[in-house]
Amino acid sequence: MRKTLLALVMTLLAAGASHAQWKVVGNSAVAENKDGHSLSVYRHANGWVWASFALSDRTPDLLAANKAPTYKVDQNTAHDVGDAMRIQGAGIPVYKGEPKRVSFAIWSGDDADIRNAKIDQLMTGRDVVVNYTVANGMSKQTTFALNGAGQAIAKALDIEKKADRKLAEYEETFRWAYREVMKKCRRDGVDATECSDRAIACGAKAGSMDLAVFQACVK
């Protein structure tokens, strides 16, 4: 009986420690994992919602300047931060790279807008795995538990803790369509920058998620 009670107490303590990993600091939801690395979700000065991944001060590692990280929540499709890096190259401010930190836009931040897969997964998932490359070319991986992330993110951003699965899935389809455009450009020998600029312009014309308008525009 005493062993059972002790096991229950230890389980509750472990759950509490995992939940407390996420905390709200100003308009940011922040977590630090066992490696000392940090992940934060916050509202940018322009109103958009950004995420930031930072290496621990305890490691001498620096992030590779020319290769952005990827991150994957549970068994969902991985998100390539390099997409934001390439859009930034077209003059749209959605990415910032530093020696030990990378920050990137993940959502418009307007709760009346579609809650896309990037923000939805961080708020409802169990774990997020970040794969990154350091300056010497070595690939590394680190994991953040998402226990309590939804509540912390909702509080930091002043939004409801909800999920819109259907719309999030539709956003994934839109993202897939953009990738297909880039693949076609490579096959046809079209300059990547020119192709990306056209796709971005068509995305803006299509509005939030009008896939048919986007596909007609990029033809």
C-alpha positions as a Markdown table, in Angstrom:
| # | Residue | x | y | z |
|---|---|---|---|---|
| 1 | Met | 0.0 | 0.0 | 0.0 |
| 2 | Arg | 2.8 | 2.4 | 0.9 |
| 3 | Lys | 4.6 | 1.5 | -2.3 |
| 4 | Thr | 1.5 | 2.2 | -4.3 |
| 5 | Leu | 1.0 | 5.5 | -2.6 |
| 6 | Leu | 4.6 | 6.4 | -3.2 |
| 7 | Ala | 4.4 | 5.5 | -6.9 |
| 8 | Leu | 1.3 | 7.7 | -7.2 |
| 9 | Val | 3.0 | 10.6 | -5.6 |
| 10 | Met | 6.0 | 10.2 | -7.8 |
| 11 | Thr | 3.8 | 10.0 | -10.9 |
| 12 | Leu | 2.0 | 13.2 | -9.9 |
| 13 | Leu | 5.3 | 15.0 | -9.2 |
| 14 | Ala | 6.7 | 14.0 | -12.6 |
| 15 | Ala | 3.5 | 15.1 | -14.4 |
| 16 | Gly | 3.7 | 18.4 | -12.5 |
| 17 | Ala | 7.3 | 18.9 | -13.5 |
| 18 | Ser | 6.6 | 18.2 | -17.1 |
| 19 | His | 3.6 | 20.6 | -17.1 |
| 20 | Ala | 5.6 | 23.3 | -15.4 |
| 21 | Gln | 8.2 | 23.2 | -18.2 |
| 22 | Trp | 6.1 | 25.7 | -20.1 |
| 23 | Lys | 5.8 | 29.2 | -18.5 |
| 24 | Val | 4.4 | 32.5 | -19.6 |
| 25 | Val | 6.9 | 35.5 | -19.7 |
| 26 | Gly | 5.2 | 38.6 | -20.9 |
| 27 | Asn | 3.7 | 37.8 | -24.3 |
| 28 | Ser | 5.8 | 34.6 | -24.7 |
| 29 | Ala | 5.2 | 31.0 | -23.8 |
| 30 | Val | 8.7 | 29.5 | -23.0 |
| 31 | Ala | 10.0 | 26.1 | -22.3 |
| 32 | Glu | 13.5 | 24.8 | -21.5 |
| 33 | Asn | 14.3 | 21.1 | -22.0 |
| 34 | Lys | 16.8 | 18.8 | -20.3 |
| 35 | Asp | 19.5 | 19.8 | -22.8 |
| 36 | Gly | 19.2 | 23.4 | -21.7 |
| 37 | His | 17.8 | 24.5 | -25.1 |
| 38 | Ser | 14.7 | 26.7 | -25.2 |
| 39 | Leu | 11.6 | 27.0 | -27.4 |
| 40 | Ser | 9.3 | 29.9 | -27.3 |
| 41 | Val | 6.1 | 31.0 | -29.0 |
| 42 | Tyr | 5.4 | 34.7 | -28.9 |
| 43 | Arg | 3.6 | 37.6 | -30.5 |
| 44 | His | 5.9 | 39.7 | -32.7 |
| 45 | Ala | 5.7 | 43.5 | -32.7 |
| 46 | Asn | 3.8 | 43.3 | -36.1 |
| 47 | Gly | 1.1 | 41.2 | -34.5 |
| 48 | Trp | 2.2 | 37.9 | -36.1 |
| 49 | Val | 3.0 | 34.8 | -34.0 |
| 50 | Trp | 6.6 | 33.7 | -34.1 |
| 51 | Ala | 8.5 | 30.7 | -32.7 |
| 52 | Ser | 12.1 | 30.8 | -31.6 |
| 53 | Phe | 14.5 | 27.9 | -31.0 |
| 54 | Ala | 17.7 | 28.8 | -29.0 |
| 55 | Leu | 20.7 | 26.7 | -28.1 |
| 56 | Ser | 21.7 | 26.5 | -24.5 |
| 57 | Asp | 24.4 | 28.8 | -23.2 |
| 58 | Arg | 26.1 | 25.7 | -21.8 |
| 59 | Thr | 27.0 | 24.4 | -25.3 |
| 60 | Pro | 29.7 | 25.8 | -27.5 |
| 61 | Asp | 27.7 | 24.9 | -30.5 |
| 62 | Leu | 26.5 | 27.5 | -33.0 |
| 63 | Leu | 23.7 | 27.1 | -35.5 |
| 64 | Ala | 24.7 | 26.6 | -39.2 |
| 65 | Ala | 24.0 | 29.9 | -41.0 |
| 66 | Asn | 22.9 | 28.3 | -44.3 |
| 67 | Lys | 20.7 | 25.4 | -43.1 |
| 68 | Ala | 17.6 | 26.1 | -41.0 |
| 69 | Pro | 16.2 | 23.6 | -38.5 |
| 70 | Thr | 13.2 | 21.4 | -39.0 |
| 71 | Tyr | 10.7 | 20.4 | -36.3 |
| 72 | Lys | 8.1 | 17.7 | -36.1 |
| 73 | Val | 5.2 | 17.4 | -33.6 |
| 74 | Asp | 4.3 | 13.7 | -32.8 |
| 75 | Gln | 3.7 | 11.8 | -36.1 |
| 76 | Asn | 2.7 | 14.9 | -38.1 |
| 77 | Thr | 4.6 | 16.1 | -41.2 |
| 78 | Ala | 7.8 | 17.9 | -40.3 |
| 79 | His | 7.9 | 21.7 | -40.7 |
| 80 | Asp | 11.0 | 23.1 | -42.5 |
| 81 | Val | 12.1 | 26.5 | -41.1 |
| 82 | Gly | 14.0 | 26.8 | -44.3 |
| 83 | Asp | 10.7 | 27.8 | -46.0 |
| 84 | Ala | 10.6 | 31.0 | -43.8 |
| 85 | Met | 14.3 | 31.6 | -44.6 |
| 86 | Arg | 13.6 | 31.5 | -48.3 |
| 87 | Ile | 10.6 | 33.8 | -48.0 |
| 88 | Gln | 12.7 | 36.2 | -46.0 |
| 89 | Gly | 15.1 | 36.2 | -48.9 |
| 90 | Ala | 12.3 | 37.6 | -51.1 |
| 91 | Gly | 12.0 | 40.6 | -48.7 |
| 92 | Ile | 9.2 | 39.4 | -46.5 |
| 93 | Pro | 10.1 | 39.7 | -42.8 |
| 94 | Val | 9.3 | 36.2 | -41.4 |
| 95 | Tyr | 12.7 | 34.8 | -40.4 |
| 96 | Lys | 15.7 | 35.9 | -38.3 |
| 97 | Gly | 18.8 | 33.8 | -37.9 |
| 98 | Glu | 21.4 | 34.4 | -35.1 |
| 99 | Pro | 24.5 | 32.3 | -34.1 |
| 100 | Lys | 22.6 | 30.5 | -31.3 |
| 101 | Arg | 19.0 | 31.3 | -32.1 |
| 102 | Val | 16.6 | 31.1 | -35.0 |
| 103 | Ser | 13.2 | 32.9 | -35.0 |
| 104 | Phe | 10.4 | 32.5 | -37.6 |
| 105 | Ala | 6.8 | 33.3 | -38.2 |
| 106 | Ile | 4.3 | 30.5 | -37.8 |
| 107 | Trp | 0.8 | 32.2 | -37.9 |
| 108 | Ser | -0.9 | 35.5 | -38.7 |
| 109 | Gly | -1.8 | 35.9 | -35.0 |
| 110 | Asp | -5.4 | 36.9 | -35.8 |
| 111 | Asp | -7.7 | 34.5 | -33.9 |
| 112 | Ala | -10.5 | 35.3 | -36.4 |
| 113 | Asp | -8.1 | 33.8 | -39.1 |
| 114 | Ile | -7.5 | 30.1 | -39.7 |
| 115 | Arg | -5.6 | 28.5 | -36.9 |
| 116 | Asn | -3.0 | 26.7 | -39.0 |
| 117 | Ala | -1.2 | 23.3 | -38.4 |
| 118 | Lys | 1.9 | 24.9 | -37.1 |
| 119 | Ile | 0.3 | 26.6 | -34.1 |
| 120 | Asp | -2.4 | 24.0 | -33.7 |
| 121 | Gln | 0.2 | 21.1 | -33.3 |
| 122 | Leu | 2.3 | 23.0 | -30.8 |
| 123 | Met | -0.8 | 23.7 | -28.7 |
| 124 | Thr | -2.3 | 20.2 | -28.9 |
| 125 | Gly | 0.7 | 17.8 | -29.4 |
| 126 | Arg | 2.7 | 15.7 | -27.0 |
| 127 | Asp | 6.3 | 16.3 | -28.1 |
| 128 | Val | 8.1 | 18.4 | -30.7 |
| 129 | Val | 11.5 | 17.1 | -32.0 |
| 130 | Val | 13.8 | 19.8 | -33.4 |
| 131 | Asn | 16.5 | 18.7 | -35.9 |
| 132 | Tyr | 19.2 | 21.2 | -36.5 |
| 133 | Thr | 22.7 | 21.6 | -38.0 |
| 134 | Val | 25.6 | 23.2 | -36.1 |
| 135 | Ala | 28.4 | 25.3 | -37.6 |
| 136 | Asn | 30.7 | 22.3 | -38.2 |
| 137 | Gly | 28.1 | 20.6 | -40.3 |
| 138 | Met | 27.0 | 18.0 | -37.7 |
| 139 | Ser | 23.3 | 17.2 | -37.4 |
| 140 | Lys | 21.8 | 17.1 | -33.9 |
| 141 | Gln | 18.4 | 16.6 | -32.4 |
| 142 | Thr | 16.6 | 17.8 | -29.3 |
| 143 | Thr | 13.1 | 17.2 | -27.9 |
| 144 | Phe | 10.6 | 19.4 | -26.0 |
| 145 | Ala | 7.6 | 18.0 | -24.1 |
| 146 | Leu | 4.4 | 19.9 | -25.0 |
| 147 | Asn | 2.6 | 19.2 | -21.7 |
| 148 | Gly | 1.0 | 22.5 | -20.7 |
| 149 | Ala | 2.1 | 24.2 | -24.0 |
| 150 | Gly | -1.5 | 24.8 | -25.2 |
| 151 | Gln | -2.5 | 26.6 | -22.0 |
| 152 | Ala | 0.7 | 28.7 | -21.9 |
| 153 | Ile | 0.5 | 29.7 | -25.5 |
| 154 | Ala | -3.1 | 30.6 | -25.3 |
| 155 | Lys | -2.4 | 32.8 | -22.2 |
| 156 | Ala | 0.7 | 34.4 | -23.8 |
| 157 | Leu | -1.1 | 35.2 | -27.0 |
| 158 | Asp | -4.4 | 36.0 | -25.4 |
| 159 | Ile | -6.3 | 33.6 | -27.6 |
| 160 | Glu | -8.7 | 30.7 | -26.9 |
| 161 | Lys | -7.2 | 27.2 | -26.4 |
| 162 | Lys | -9.0 | 25.5 | -29.2 |
| 163 | Ala | -8.2 | 23.5 | -32.3 |
| 164 | Asp | -9.7 | 23.6 | -35.8 |
| 165 | Arg | -8.6 | 20.3 | -37.3 |
| 166 | Lys | -10.4 | 20.7 | -40.6 |
| 167 | Leu | -9.0 | 24.1 | -41.3 |
| 168 | Ala | -5.5 | 23.0 | -40.1 |
| 169 | Glu | -5.6 | 20.1 | -42.6 |
| 170 | Tyr | -6.7 | 22.5 | -45.4 |
| 171 | Glu | -3.7 | 24.7 | -44.6 |
| 172 | Glu | -1.5 | 21.6 | -45.0 |
| 173 | Thr | -3.0 | 21.1 | -48.4 |
| 174 | Phe | -2.2 | 24.7 | -49.3 |
| 175 | Arg | 1.4 | 24.2 | -48.1 |
| 176 | Trp | 1.6 | 21.0 | -50.3 |
| 177 | Ala | 0.4 | 23.0 | -53.3 |
| 178 | Tyr | 3.2 | 25.6 | -52.8 |
| 179 | Arg | 5.8 | 22.8 | -52.6 |
| 180 | Glu | 4.4 | 21.3 | -55.8 |
| 181 | Val | 4.8 | 24.6 | -57.6 |
| 182 | Met | 8.5 | 24.8 | -56.5 |
| 183 | Lys | 9.1 | 21.2 | -57.7 |
| 184 | Lys | 7.5 | 22.0 | -61.1 |
| 185 | Cys | 9.8 | 25.1 | -61.5 |
| 186 | Arg | 12.8 | 22.9 | -60.8 |
| 187 | Arg | 11.7 | 20.4 | -63.4 |
| 188 | Asp | 11.0 | 23.2 | -66.0 |
| 189 | Gly | 14.4 | 24.9 | -65.2 |
| 190 | Val | 12.7 | 28.1 | -63.9 |
| 191 | Asp | 14.8 | 30.2 | -61.6 |
| 192 | Ala | 14.0 | 29.3 | -58.0 |
| 193 | Thr | 13.9 | 32.9 | -56.8 |
| 194 | Glu | 11.6 | 33.9 | -59.6 |
| 195 | Cys | 9.3 | 30.9 | -59.0 |
| 196 | Ser | 9.2 | 31.5 | -55.2 |
| 197 | Asp | 8.4 | 35.2 | -55.7 |
| 198 | Arg | 5.5 | 34.3 | -58.1 |
| 199 | Ala | 4.2 | 31.7 | -55.6 |
| 200 | Ile | 4.3 | 34.2 | -52.7 |
| 201 | Ala | 2.5 | 36.8 | -54.8 |
| 202 | Cys | -0.2 | 34.3 | -55.8 |
| 203 | Gly | -0.6 | 33.3 | -52.1 |
| 204 | Ala | -1.2 | 36.9 | -51.2 |
| 205 | Lys | -3.7 | 37.2 | -54.0 |
| 206 | Ala | -5.5 | 34.0 | -52.8 |
| 207 | Gly | -6.0 | 35.4 | -49.3 |
| 208 | Ser | -6.1 | 33.0 | -46.4 |
| 209 | Met | -6.8 | 29.6 | -47.9 |
| 210 | Asp | -8.4 | 29.9 | -51.4 |
| 211 | Leu | -6.5 | 27.0 | -52.9 |
| 212 | Ala | -8.3 | 27.3 | -56.3 |
| 213 | Val | -7.3 | 30.9 | -56.7 |
| 214 | Phe | -3.7 | 30.1 | -55.8 |
| 215 | Gln | -3.5 | 27.2 | -58.3 |
| 216 | Ala | -5.0 | 29.2 | -61.1 |
| 217 | Cys | -2.6 | 32.1 | -60.4 |
| 218 | Val | 0.6 | 30.0 | -60.5 |
| 219 | Lys | -0.2 | 28.1 | -63.8 |
